[in-house]
Amino acid sequence: MFRTALLLVCLALPATAQEADVRLLPGWRMENGNHMAALEIRLDQGWKTYWRAPGEAGIPPRLDWRGSDNLAAAQIHWPAPMAFRQSGFTTIGYEDAVILPIEIAPTRAGAPIEVDLSMEFGICEEICVPVTVELDGSLPPETVRADARIRAALARRPLDRADGGVGRVACEVTPSGRGGRLTATVEMPPQGGVEVAAIEAGDPGLRVGRTQTARQGDTLIATAEILPPRGQPLALDRGAITLTVLGTNGAVQIDGCR
């Protein structure tokens, strides 16, 4: 049996089950021996939660699997998020509900995976509230039938470089303050509406500032300040950069920016 997460709120202002409900979807055992499960997050109407790179003002989800058994690794397959503009800030995430597919590699092939998960994430309406949920459950190896809800979420992932029609990608880094200014120039078709580019540096120690996005025909230009930890020089691996372009017609993820 799977139990609905108990919400433990980290502020005096409470988030209740009426605002956020999280469930573990057990999913199925894949042909490669991994297990595809998912987290289903349901929010009250008008509430939002954040993507892995939440933008200028947000709380990225943090998952702690250390209490689990027979779990070697877990990878979230993120559906394409939306960009929101509120109180002068651009944030990136999901509104009302989202299913996050998670591919889990077991330590012992063919054995059940016992999940014991602690998850911290943020929810936001007019105010933003950090929330902690505790989830547990067993993922049996005998279940091989795919869950249509998880499959639909997998189908909503951003297009990759090839499917998104991306051509030349170039990144230039120039000194700026105590860090550097990254300018990414990407040949790609418009994604519709007001496009927003999200830049991930590939190093959790580096902080990415506000990203500015502009378009010149079939060329998109995204710029952002990249700041290293205080007192350290900037060391940026361009091959580790991820650039995700969001628009009304979808999203494209570009891995690496030379």
Rosetta silent file (secondary structure, phi, psi, omega in degrees, C-alpha in Angstrom):
SEQUENCE: MFRTALLLVCLALPATAQEADVRLLPGWRMENGNHMAALEIRLDQGWKTYWRAPGEAGIPPRLDWRGSDNLAAAQIHWPAPMAFRQSGFTTIGYEDAVILPIEIAPTRAGAPIEVDLSMEFGICEEICVPVTVELDGSLPPETVRADARIRAALARRPLDRADGGVGRVACEVTPSGRGGRLTATVEMPPQGGVEVAAIEAGDPGLRVGRTQTARQGDTLIATAEILPPRGQPLALDRGAITLTVLGTNGAVQIDGCR
SCORE:     score description
SCORE:     0.000 S_00000001
   1 L     0.000  142.884  177.034    0.000    0.000    0.000 S_00000001
   2 L  -107.279  139.626 -178.641    1.099    3.526   -0.774 S_00000001
   3 L  -112.314  144.077  175.564    0.242    6.320    1.590 S_00000001
   4 L   -63.962  140.299 -175.530   -0.407    9.953    0.799 S_00000001
   5 L   -65.114  140.958  171.736    2.444   12.120    1.988 S_00000001
   6 E   -84.968  125.614 -177.580    2.151   13.896    5.293 S_00000001
   7 E   -85.050  123.767  177.184    2.909   17.571    4.751 S_00000001
   8 E  -116.995  111.037 -169.980    5.411   19.040    7.179 S_00000001
   9 E   -94.811  140.400 -173.369    5.681   22.791    6.629 S_00000001
  10 L   -96.467   11.234  176.465    8.859   24.710    7.310 S_00000001
  11 L  -128.943  162.628  176.033    7.223   28.078    7.975 S_00000001
  12 L   -64.014  -31.681  177.115    4.786   29.347   10.558 S_00000001
  13 L   -76.368  115.000 -169.012    2.361   29.911    7.673 S_00000001
  14 L   -81.588  147.392  164.798    1.023   26.393    7.078 S_00000001
  15 L  -106.157  125.514 -174.741    0.580   24.527    3.800 S_00000001
  16 L  -106.139  176.879  177.092   -2.197   22.015    4.222 S_00000001
  17 L   -63.542  -17.302  176.467   -3.387   18.988    2.279 S_00000001
  18 L   -74.166  -17.605 -177.665   -5.806   21.364    0.557 S_00000001
  19 L  -101.590  -31.026 -178.475   -2.825   23.093   -1.100 S_00000001
  20 E  -151.800  134.251  176.645   -0.532   20.183   -1.995 S_00000001
  21 E  -136.015  129.215 -176.713   -0.888   16.419   -2.169 S_00000001
  22 E  -122.194  133.422  177.831    1.946   14.122   -3.256 S_00000001
  23 E  -131.641  149.245  173.091    1.653   10.443   -4.175 S_00000001
  24 E   -93.227  119.544  175.291    4.106    7.813   -5.323 S_00000001
  25 E   -91.097  122.817 -169.497    2.914    6.073   -8.499 S_00000001
  26 E   -68.884  -25.243  174.649    4.411    2.545   -8.462 S_00000001
  27 E    65.307 -142.452 -172.703    4.907    2.290  -12.237 S_00000001
  28 E  -152.038  158.491  175.533    6.536   -0.764  -13.824 S_00000001
  29 E   -84.282  128.599 -174.198    9.763   -2.729  -14.175 S_00000001
  30 L   -87.687  165.626 -179.453   11.447   -1.931  -17.493 S_00000001
  31 L   -63.474  -28.469 -179.400   13.137   -4.310  -19.940 S_00000001
  32 L   -81.088    2.246  178.833   16.555   -2.889  -18.984 S_00000001
  33 L    94.196  -14.951  175.370   15.982   -3.924  -15.357 S_00000001
  34 L   -78.373  168.466 -179.422   15.315   -0.413  -14.070 S_00000001
  35 E  -118.762  128.259  176.976   11.978    0.617  -12.584 S_00000001
  36 E   -98.701  108.623  175.520    9.922    3.532  -13.919 S_00000001
  37 E  -115.906 -167.455  178.734    7.895    5.101  -11.106 S_00000001
  38 E  -163.670  156.802  168.252    6.666    8.680  -10.642 S_00000001
  39 E  -106.218  126.477  175.652    5.735   11.358   -8.155 S_00000001
  40 E  -103.785  119.599  179.842    2.305   12.884   -8.689 S_00000001
  41 E  -112.164  119.964  176.908    1.974   16.390   -7.235 S_00000001
  42 E  -115.208  131.487 -177.200   -1.504   17.898   -7.076 S_00000001
  43 E  -120.089  158.918  170.535   -1.990   21.508   -6.009 S_00000001
  44 L   -60.899  153.849  179.959   -4.953   23.736   -5.321 S_00000001
  45 L   -55.696  131.119  178.181   -6.090   25.727   -8.354 S_00000001
  46 L    90.425  -10.537  177.148   -3.718   28.618   -9.030 S_00000001
  47 L   -86.945  153.331 -177.318   -0.848   27.189   -6.978 S_00000001
  48 E  -130.188  156.399  169.066    2.506   26.407   -8.610 S_00000001
  49 E  -131.785  171.415 -164.437    5.555   24.313   -7.882 S_00000001
  50 E  -107.463  154.419  175.064    9.050   24.569   -9.308 S_00000001
  51 E   -80.457  177.446 -179.793   11.210   22.910  -11.943 S_00000001
  52 E   -63.098  -30.325  173.245   14.789   21.726  -11.313 S_00000001
  53 E  -117.141   96.646 -164.826   16.015   25.226  -12.280 S_00000001
  54 E   -79.346   -1.410 -179.009   13.306   27.413  -10.716 S_00000001
  55 E    93.547 -151.569 -170.641   14.294   30.776  -12.177 S_00000001
  56 L   -77.487  -25.515 -176.522   14.868   33.987  -10.287 S_00000001
  57 L  -149.516   90.033 -178.787   12.795   33.245   -7.187 S_00000001
  58 L  -164.398  172.507 -177.577   11.927   29.641   -6.458 S_00000001
  59 L  -119.853  108.554  179.831   12.733   26.502   -4.496 S_00000001
  60 L   -71.046  147.042  177.364   13.996   23.549   -6.554 S_00000001
  61 L   -63.670  142.025  175.393   12.864   20.067   -5.463 S_00000001
  62 E  -129.199  123.627 -176.123   15.374   18.110   -3.390 S_00000001
  63 E  -113.676  130.496  179.388   14.938   14.343   -3.026 S_00000001
  64 E  -117.317  110.981 -176.404   16.630   12.249   -0.349 S_00000001
  65 L  -100.685   10.140 -167.523   16.498    8.492   -1.011 S_00000001
  66 L   -61.986  -23.161  178.843   18.944    7.450    1.722 S_00000001
  67 L   -84.037   -1.537 -175.334   16.382    5.440    3.671 S_00000001
  68 L   -80.330  159.653  177.092   15.532    3.266    0.650 S_00000001
  69 E  -120.641  141.746 -178.365   16.598   -0.341    0.083 S_00000001
  70 L    62.675   39.748  178.122   17.759   -1.868   -3.223 S_00000001
  71 L  -127.931  112.142 -178.542   18.080    1.571   -4.812 S_00000001
  72 L   -92.176  -36.210 -177.713   21.362    2.395   -6.557 S_00000001
  73 E  -160.887  153.937  178.491   20.334    5.535   -8.457 S_00000001
  74 E  -140.642  129.780 -178.899   17.255    7.583   -9.333 S_00000001
  75 E  -125.048  125.448  175.547   16.837    9.952  -12.281 S_00000001
  76 E   -81.745  132.280  172.225   13.922   12.330  -12.807 S_00000001
  77 L  -100.445   95.865 -169.067   12.711   12.645  -16.408 S_00000001
  78 L   -74.046  123.406  168.240   11.399   16.217  -16.228 S_00000001
  79 L   -64.065  156.655  178.870    8.319   17.160  -18.300 S_00000001
  80 L   -61.126  128.968  179.850    8.604   20.522  -20.043 S_00000001
  81 L   -88.825 -176.098  175.334    7.817   23.287  -17.528 S_00000001
  82 E  -118.778  157.197  173.675    6.184   26.711  -17.982 S_00000001
  83 E  -102.435  135.505 -179.198    7.563   30.180  -17.303 S_00000001
  84 E  -122.454  141.146  176.027    5.613   32.466  -14.957 S_00000001
  85 E  -113.532  118.356 -177.110    6.008   36.198  -14.432 S_00000001
  86 E  -150.701  131.517  176.889    5.015   37.404  -10.972 S_00000001
  87 L    55.858   34.422  177.548    6.067   40.354   -8.791 S_00000001
  88 L    82.913    2.610 -179.034    8.777   41.305  -11.263 S_00000001
  89 E  -117.114  148.583  172.190   10.391   37.843  -11.243 S_00000001
  90 E  -103.425  122.056  176.005   10.397   35.038  -13.795 S_00000001
  91 E  -119.237  162.139 -174.484   10.021   31.572  -12.299 S_00000001
  92 E  -129.370  129.189 -178.728    9.853   28.183  -13.998 S_00000001
  93 E   177.365 -144.057 -172.903    7.664   25.292  -12.972 S_00000001
  94 E  -135.371  146.900 -178.705    4.236   23.693  -13.100 S_00000001
  95 E  -114.139  136.300  173.854    0.730   24.873  -12.288 S_00000001
  96 L    73.877  -50.489 -177.957   -2.049   22.879  -10.553 S_00000001
  97 E  -163.440  152.039  174.257   -0.542   19.410  -11.092 S_00000001
  98 E  -156.100  148.000  171.538    2.456   17.548  -12.483 S_00000001
  99 E  -113.494  123.935 -179.585    3.683   13.967  -12.738 S_00000001
 100 E  -105.678  102.533  176.799    7.466   13.548  -12.439 S_00000001
 101 E   -65.652  138.996 -179.960    8.625   10.210  -13.919 S_00000001
 102 E  -130.644  120.138  177.570   11.557    8.718  -11.994 S_00000001
 103 E   -93.515  119.608 -174.610   13.737    5.927  -13.385 S_00000001
 104 E  -111.505  127.799  175.365   15.209    3.902  -10.529 S_00000001
 105 E   -95.836  122.499  179.565   18.151    1.535  -10.903 S_00000001
 106 L   -79.928  153.877  173.183   18.058   -1.316   -8.354 S_00000001
 107 L   -73.971  -39.415 -179.549   21.133   -2.623   -6.590 S_00000001
 108 L  -115.538  110.382 -178.132   19.848   -6.187   -6.902 S_00000001
 109 L   -61.426  140.013  175.749   18.222   -6.965  -10.221 S_00000001
 110 L    81.808    2.467 -179.772   14.859   -8.720  -10.054 S_00000001
 111 L  -109.129  157.342  176.868   14.196   -7.785   -6.416 S_00000001
 112 L   -62.541  151.759  174.168   11.634   -5.325   -5.013 S_00000001
 113 E  -106.410  120.909 -179.961   12.726   -1.730   -4.435 S_00000001
 114 E   -97.432  110.124 -175.087   11.729   -0.395   -1.017 S_00000001
 115 E   -89.742  130.149  170.925   11.287    3.359   -1.293 S_00000001
 116 E  -135.689   97.737 -168.160   11.797    5.629    1.710 S_00000001
 117 E  -117.155  134.062  168.554   11.840    9.167    0.317 S_00000001
 118 E  -113.898  124.508 -175.792   12.074   12.600    1.890 S_00000001
 119 E  -125.595  128.456  173.626   11.283   15.390   -0.568 S_00000001
 120 E  -108.826  132.089  177.954   11.602   19.138   -0.089 S_00000001
 121 E  -153.415  172.017 -179.664    9.926   21.423   -2.606 S_00000001
 122 E  -116.203  145.623  172.012    8.222   24.789   -2.844 S_00000001
 123 E  -125.381  149.670 -170.739    4.643   25.756   -3.616 S_00000001
 124 E  -147.443  135.430  166.379    3.553   29.259   -4.479 S_00000001
 125 L  -125.659 -106.978  170.112    0.436   31.349   -5.004 S_00000001
 126 L   -77.668  -28.375  176.095    0.668   34.935   -3.753 S_00000001
 127 L  -120.900  161.193  179.541    3.165   33.665   -1.203 S_00000001
 128 E  -114.861  137.674 -174.048    5.701   30.844   -1.446 S_00000001
 129 E  -130.102  126.448  171.502    5.918   28.042    1.111 S_00000001
 130 E   -78.644  141.498 -175.707    8.602   25.336    1.478 S_00000001
 131 E  -132.748  144.041  171.935    7.161   21.884    2.105 S_00000001
 132 E  -118.591  132.684  176.213    8.648   18.544    3.177 S_00000001
 133 E  -123.515  148.685  175.903    6.929   15.252    2.360 S_00000001
 134 E  -117.638  127.154 -178.402    7.732   11.722    3.461 S_00000001
 135 E  -130.607  142.958  171.090    6.805    8.843    1.138 S_00000001
 136 E  -142.432  160.518  179.193    7.334    5.102    1.296 S_00000001
 137 E   171.723  166.426 -179.923    6.276    2.115   -0.755 S_00000001
 138 E  -110.714  132.847  178.679    7.385   -1.093   -2.420 S_00000001
 139 E  -109.021  100.054 -173.880    8.076   -1.327   -6.171 S_00000001
 140 L   -77.781  148.047  179.759    7.689   -5.001   -7.143 S_00000001
 141 L   -74.855  -15.235 -175.587    9.593   -6.455  -10.117 S_00000001
 142 L   -75.081  -20.337 -177.511    6.536   -8.387  -11.309 S_00000001
 143 L   -79.111  114.692 -177.735    4.681   -5.271  -12.512 S_00000001
 144 L  -120.713   -7.634  179.980    5.531   -4.826  -16.194 S_00000001
 145 L   -80.148  127.512 -176.376    2.447   -3.045  -17.531 S_00000001
 146 L   -71.251  144.262  176.601    3.173    0.622  -18.187 S_00000001
 147 L   -86.616  121.657 -176.285    1.135    3.321  -16.433 S_00000001
 148 H   -61.251  -31.845  179.472   -0.477    5.577  -19.074 S_00000001
 149 H   -65.663  -40.792  179.764   -0.179    8.616  -16.791 S_00000001
 150 H   -71.499  -40.194  177.517    3.576    8.204  -16.511 S_00000001
 151 H   -59.636  -40.589  179.221    3.924    7.528  -20.230 S_00000001
 152 H   -63.974  -38.854  177.873    2.058   10.774  -20.964 S_00000001
 153 H   -66.605  -39.254  176.716    4.425   12.693  -18.687 S_00000001
 154 H   -62.267  -35.617  179.998    7.444   11.149  -20.437 S_00000001
 155 H   -70.186  -16.033 -178.955    6.008   12.277  -23.778 S_00000001
 156 L   -94.724   11.005  176.220    5.938   15.877  -22.492 S_00000001
 157 L   -67.139  154.271  176.769    9.700   16.106  -22.004 S_00000001
 158 L   -58.817  149.964  173.343   11.504   18.863  -23.944 S_00000001
 159 E   -66.333  151.651  175.073   12.673   17.980  -27.437 S_00000001
 160 L   -85.538 -177.633 -174.387   16.372   17.260  -27.790 S_00000001
 161 L   -58.535  -42.815 -177.266   18.741   19.160  -30.040 S_00000001
 162 L   -70.103  -49.536 -177.067   18.046   17.086  -33.144 S_00000001
 163 L   -69.123  -24.045  179.389   14.245   16.955  -32.845 S_00000001
 164 L   -84.398    0.952  178.531   14.121   20.666  -31.971 S_00000001
 165 L    69.658   29.874 -177.463   15.816   21.638  -35.233 S_00000001
 166 L   -80.428  132.606  176.454   18.796   23.175  -33.460 S_00000001
 167 L  -100.166 -123.994 -176.985   21.753   24.156  -35.616 S_00000001
 168 L   -69.313  137.586  176.373   24.934   25.880  -34.484 S_00000001
 169 E  -127.770  127.780 -179.859   25.328   26.522  -30.747 S_00000001
 170 E  -138.336  142.134  177.520   28.079   28.767  -29.408 S_00000001
 171 E  -124.953  137.010  176.078   28.886   30.148  -25.965 S_00000001
 172 E  -125.132  134.850  178.589   31.138   33.057  -25.099 S_00000001
 173 E  -117.842  124.001  177.853   32.203   33.951  -21.565 S_00000001
 174 E  -119.632  148.624  179.328   33.506   37.425  -20.779 S_00000001
 175 E   -60.188  140.955  179.527   34.712   38.753  -17.398 S_00000001
 176 E  -156.848  113.047  179.281   32.007   40.495  -15.383 S_00000001
 177 L    58.964 -128.467  179.195   32.293   41.599  -11.764 S_00000001
 178 L   -97.147   10.309  178.694   33.447   38.642   -9.673 S_00000001
 179 E  -136.992 -134.324  179.606   32.255   36.100  -12.226 S_00000001
 180 E  -145.243  158.947  176.986   31.578   35.978  -15.940 S_00000001
 181 E  -107.608  118.457 -179.377   28.876   36.871  -18.420 S_00000001
 182 E   -93.848  129.462  173.614   27.738   33.953  -20.550 S_00000001
 183 E  -120.759  116.141  178.960   26.281   34.660  -23.986 S_00000001
 184 E  -104.743  126.042  178.049   24.732   31.674  -25.755 S_00000001
 185 E  -114.283  121.354 -170.770   23.928   32.022  -29.454 S_00000001
 186 E  -129.408  126.245  172.294   21.664   29.291  -30.819 S_00000001
 187 E   -86.888  112.396 -178.203   20.367   28.709  -34.324 S_00000001
 188 L  -162.860  151.868  178.336   16.872   27.287  -33.836 S_00000001
 189 L   -69.861  153.897  178.270   13.286   27.939  -34.957 S_00000001
 190 L   -60.429  145.732  179.318   11.050   30.035  -32.671 S_00000001
 191 L   -96.971    1.307  175.904    9.176   28.132  -29.971 S_00000001
 192 L    95.463  141.323  177.521    6.234   30.525  -30.003 S_00000001
 193 L    65.794 -155.251  176.533    5.162   33.468  -27.864 S_00000001
 194 L   -84.511  108.517 -176.587    7.622   35.164  -25.536 S_00000001
 195 L   -76.327  146.547  175.679   10.481   32.692  -25.268 S_00000001
 196 E  -127.468  128.741  176.486   12.335   32.129  -22.004 S_00000001
 197 E  -103.617  132.406  175.382   15.751   30.487  -21.863 S_00000001
 198 E  -108.941  125.473 -179.238   16.860   28.666  -18.716 S_00000001
 199 E  -108.573  126.527  173.570   20.612   28.231  -18.279 S_00000001
 200 E  -115.074  127.436 -172.488   22.042   25.540  -15.984 S_00000001
 201 L   -76.780  -17.234 -179.300   25.782   25.758  -15.367 S_00000001
 202 L    84.282   -0.564  178.506   26.247   22.044  -14.659 S_00000001
 203 L  -133.278  115.460 -177.147   28.024   22.770  -11.358 S_00000001
 204 L   -61.887  -15.430  177.789   25.897   23.204   -8.208 S_00000001
 205 L   -80.576  -11.584 -179.745   28.545   25.563   -6.829 S_00000001
 206 L   -98.192  138.254  179.405   27.922   28.107   -9.598 S_00000001
 207 E  -106.992  131.494  179.408   25.019   30.543   -9.401 S_00000001
 208 E  -100.123  124.598  179.449   23.230   31.659  -12.570 S_00000001
 209 L   -80.719 -169.131 -179.663   21.773   35.164  -12.480 S_00000001
 210 L   -58.214  129.527 -179.978   18.783   36.560  -14.335 S_00000001
 211 L   -94.772  130.617  175.496   18.704   35.280  -17.909 S_00000001
 212 E  -106.015  132.987 -175.452   17.846   37.686  -20.711 S_00000001
 213 E  -121.344  132.017  178.262   16.476   36.179  -23.909 S_00000001
 214 E  -139.059  159.561  179.869   16.310   37.844  -27.327 S_00000001
 215 E  -132.926  138.879  173.676   15.687   36.650  -30.864 S_00000001
 216 E  -127.573   90.988 -177.175   17.046   37.728  -34.244 S_00000001
 217 L    64.960 -122.026 -179.925   15.161   35.716  -36.855 S_00000001
 218 L   -92.524   18.106  177.709   16.151   32.064  -36.484 S_00000001
 219 E  -117.672  126.630  176.202   18.847   32.897  -33.928 S_00000001
 220 E  -103.740  137.903  179.614   18.162   32.978  -30.190 S_00000001
 221 E  -123.401  122.898  178.569   20.536   34.826  -27.858 S_00000001
 222 E  -122.329  132.833 -179.943   20.516   34.150  -24.105 S_00000001
 223 E  -129.732  145.949  178.506   22.759   35.953  -21.627 S_00000001
 224 E  -160.762  151.238  173.052   23.279   35.530  -17.888 S_00000001
 225 E   -80.799  137.215  176.199   25.825   36.252  -15.177 S_00000001
 226 E  -116.131  120.241 -175.599   27.606   33.176  -13.792 S_00000001
 227 E  -114.157  128.832  175.170   28.946   33.596  -10.260 S_00000001
 228 L   -82.983  171.579  172.688   31.390   31.226   -8.513 S_00000001
 229 L   -55.811  146.087 -176.887   31.512   30.734   -4.740 S_00000001
 230 L   -56.265  133.343  178.375   32.801   33.856   -3.023 S_00000001
 231 L    86.119    0.260 -179.547   36.564   34.113   -3.089 S_00000001
 232 L  -116.582  150.585  176.684   36.994   31.543   -5.879 S_00000001
 233 L   -74.595  160.346  177.866   37.711   32.041   -9.589 S_00000001
 234 L   -80.497  122.556  174.562   35.128   31.104  -12.185 S_00000001
 235 L  -123.434  102.447 -173.522   35.723   27.651  -13.674 S_00000001
 236 L  -115.737  120.011  175.442   32.974   26.936  -16.205 S_00000001
 237 L   -89.408  107.207 -177.153   32.810   23.742  -18.262 S_00000001
 238 H   -64.840  -28.022  177.936   30.874   24.730  -21.370 S_00000001
 239 H   -68.112  -19.515 -179.648   30.241   21.095  -22.189 S_00000001
 240 H   -92.455   -5.601 -179.294   28.293   20.734  -18.923 S_00000001
 241 L   -70.040  139.348  171.705   25.965   23.676  -19.631 S_00000001
 242 E  -119.499  128.309  178.207   22.301   22.901  -20.298 S_00000001
 243 E  -117.423  120.631  178.602   20.164   25.452  -22.121 S_00000001
 244 E  -117.234  124.186 -178.337   16.388   24.905  -22.186 S_00000001
 245 E  -104.843  123.176 -177.432   14.237   27.159  -24.351 S_00000001
 246 E  -109.394  137.979  175.979   10.568   27.459  -23.378 S_00000001
 247 E  -149.997  178.207 -178.302    7.778   28.794  -25.590 S_00000001
 248 L   -69.396  -20.478 -179.791    4.051   28.431  -26.114 S_00000001
 249 L   -93.981   -2.412 -179.621    4.627   25.654  -28.663 S_00000001
 250 E   142.165 -160.344 -176.513    6.867   23.546  -26.440 S_00000001
 251 E  -143.184  151.423  177.336   10.412   23.308  -25.152 S_00000001
 252 E  -131.526  132.307  178.143   13.840   22.303  -26.447 S_00000001
 253 E  -108.881  129.089 -178.583   16.750   21.161  -24.288 S_00000001
 254 E  -118.120  116.421  179.750   20.324   21.690  -25.534 S_00000001
 255 E   -97.651  120.646 -179.125   23.092   19.843  -23.706 S_00000001
 256 L    91.609  138.783 -177.590   26.528   21.395  -24.071 S_00000001
 257 L  -148.391   93.928 -175.465   27.438   24.848  -25.337 S_00000001
 258 L   -86.888    0.000    0.000   30.851   25.179  -26.947 S_00000001
